[in-house]
Amino acid sequence: MEQETTIDLRELLEIIRKRIWIIALVTVLATVVSGIVSFFVLTPIYESSTQLLVNKSENKNDLMMPTANDIQTNLRLIDTYNVIIKSPRILEKAISNMGLDMTASQLGNKINVTAVRDSQVMSITVTDPDPLMAVKIANGIATTFQQEIKTIMSVDNVQILAEAKIAEKPSPVKPKPYLNMAIALVVGLMASVGIVFLLEYLDNTIKTEQDVEQILGLSVLGAIATIDYKSEDKLGTANAKSAAMGGKGIEA
């Protein structure tokens, strides 16, 4: 049983060795194409975030600390605020305030609103090909929401905790060229190995004595060796030259 496993493994390695050029070509091609597309074709996308704090309503006459009930109420409000931020009312008002040339639907596709787990903090994340525009939209949405929520919900419990800022050297969040190339290398390697085994499976020609025994189930009585005519010609030429010089010919 152990011997059969060894033979099968050797056969698999032999199949790969015979068509190793296909594996190398497909893998390199996939990696190079992925790198070219990632570096020169895909548009870099930048990301910017701002944070909002949902707390109890400001009241100068109320100096009491917020109770657990107040905090729970604010946490439940966050789910509602997540929906309101991406509503047409907020988005259209933000577009008007910032003078943007886009629809509410287009702006909504750039925004992702999340709540920080077990906290009263909300995060507004904006993606855009222009890092400055991403910062502008994030801050604009936060400011607009803070102003409009007073009218919509009749509350004043939203504060801007951290404004979005442009980094000195902003780096895109996508695409990630080196990650894409690594993925392409692995996928190309797997695909090329699959192609090699598929070609071997579809190849039903008989090439060796082992193929005759395995495929036809016949015993091989004899085999005709392959003659290298170029070597024979060189050998004949060498014998002729030796005879012409009176020397002994080279025996085959």
N, C-alpha and C positions, 0 to 999 in steps of 0.2 A: 504494500500500500504506500509505503514511504517512497519507493522507487518510482511509482507512477506519478506521484506529486512532483518529484524532482524533474522527471521527463517533461511534464506539462509546463512547468516553470521555464525550463530551457527552451521549449518551443515558443512560449510567449516572448521570451527575451530575443529569440532569433527573429521572430516576426517584426519586433520593434527595430532590431538592428538592420534588417533588410530595407526598411523604409524610414530610417532615422532622418533622412533629409526632408521628408514630408513634415515630420514633427517639428523639426527646427524651423522650416520655412513658415509654416502656419503660425507657430508661436511668436516668432520675431515679427511677422507681418501684423498680427493682431496687436502686439505691444506698440509697434511703431504707429499704426493707424490711430490707436487710442491716444497716444501722446500728441500726434498732430491735431486731432480733433479737440482734445482738451486744451492745448496751448493756443491754437490759432483759429478755431472755429467757434467753440462755445463762448457765449458772452459771460464774463465774470459777474457774479451776483454778490452784492455787499449787504451786510445786516447791521441794523442799529436798534437798540432797545431803550425804552424808558419805563420807569416803575411808578405805580400809583399806590397810595396808601388809603385804604378805606377804614375810617375810624368814626367815632361818635360825632354828632353835630357839634360845631363850635358854639359855645355859649359862654360869654364872659362872666355871667352870673353863676355858672355851674362849675364849681371847682372840684367836684367829686371825681374820683377815679372811675374809669369805665368798669362796669360790672361784667361778670361772665356772661350774663344774658345779653348785654350790649355787644360783646365780642361775637357771640353766636349769631346774633342778628346781622352783624356786618359780614360774617362769613357766608351766610345764606344770600346776602345781597350781591356778593361777588359773582355768583352764577348768573344773576340777572344782568349785572353790569357787563359781563362778557358778551352777552347778546346785544345789549344796547350800543356798545362801542362800534359794532360792525353793522348797525342798522343804517338804512338810507338817510335817516334824519341827521345822524352824527356825521356820516361820511360826506353827504352833500354840503353840510355846513362847513366842514373842514376844507373841502375843495374850494368853496367860496372864500374862506378866510385866507387860504394859502395861494389862491390864484392858480390852481393846478388845471392842466388841460387833460382831464380824464373823467371817466364816468365813475359813479359810486361803486359799480361792480368791479371795475378795473382796480380801483383803490382798495376795495375789500380783499382782492386776491393777493395784495402785497402785505396784508396785515395778519398777524397771528396773536391772539390774546390768550394768555395763560394765567392761572392763579398759582402762586407759590404755595406748595403743600402746607396745610395747617397754619396758615398765616393770613393776615389781612392785606397782603401785598399782591398787586396785579402787575403783570408785565406785558407791555405792548411791543411786539417785535415787528420791524418792517424790513422787507428785502427789496432791493432796487439795484439796477446796474450802476447807478451813480451814488457813491457813498454819502455825498453831501445831501442829495435828495432823500436818502433813507433817513438821515438825521432830521431833516426838516419835516418830513411826514410824521415821524414818531413823535416829535415834540408838538407838532400841530394837532395831531389826533388827541394827545393827552390834554392839551389846553382846551380844545373845543369840548371834549367830554366833560372836563371839570366845570366848564361854564354851563353847558346845556343840561347836566344832570340836576342842577338846582331847579330848573323849570319842569323837567320831565318827572322827577320823583319828589319834588318839594323838599329836598334835603341838601345839606351842605356838608357832606362827610367824605369828600374825596380831595386828597392832596397829592401834589406831584412830589414823589419821594426822591427820584433821581432823573434828571434830564438826559436825553441822548446827546452824546458828544462825538465829534469826529476824531479818530485816532491820528497820530502823526503819520504813520504809514499804514493806512487801512489795507487789510488783506481780504480777498473774497472768501466767502464761505463755500462757494461752489463755482465752477467745478474744482475738484481736487485732482490735478493731473497725475501726481505720482500714485495716488490710491487707484485711480482709474487704470493706469498702466499696469499696476500690480494685479488688479482683477483681470484685466485683459490677458496678461501673461498666463495666469492660472487657467482661465477659460480656454485660451488658445491651446494650451498644453493638453487639457482634457479632450477638447474637440479633435485635435490632431491625432491623439492616440486612438480615439474612437474611429476616426476615418481610416487609420492604418488597419485596425482589426476588421473593419467593414470591407475594405479592399481585399484583405486576405480571405475573408469568408466568401466573397463573390468570385474569387479566383479559383476555378475548378480544373485548371490545367495540371497535368502530371509532369513533374520536373525531376523527381528523384526515385531511386529504388524503394525508398520508404513510402512514397506516395502510392506506388503500385501495390505494395502489400496492404496499406491501410485502406485505400479507396476501392481497389478491385478485389482484394482478398486473395491475390495470387502470389506464389513464391517466385522470386527472381532467380533464374538459372544463370544468367550472364548479363554483362553490361558492356557497351561499346564506349571506349574511352574517347574523349574529345581530343582531336589532333590540332595542335597549334601549327598551322601552316607557315606562319611567319618564322617560327623557330626552326622548322624544317628547311625553309629556304636559306636561312642564315647558316645552318649546319652544312647544307650542300655547297654553298658558296665557299665556305671555309675549306672544305675537302678539295674543291676544284683548285683553289689557290695553292694549297699544299702540294697537290699532284704536279701542278705546273712548275713549282719550284724544286721538284724532285724529292720532296719530303714525304713523310707518311701522312695519309689522310686521317681525318678525325673520325673515329668510329662512332656510329650512332649508338 
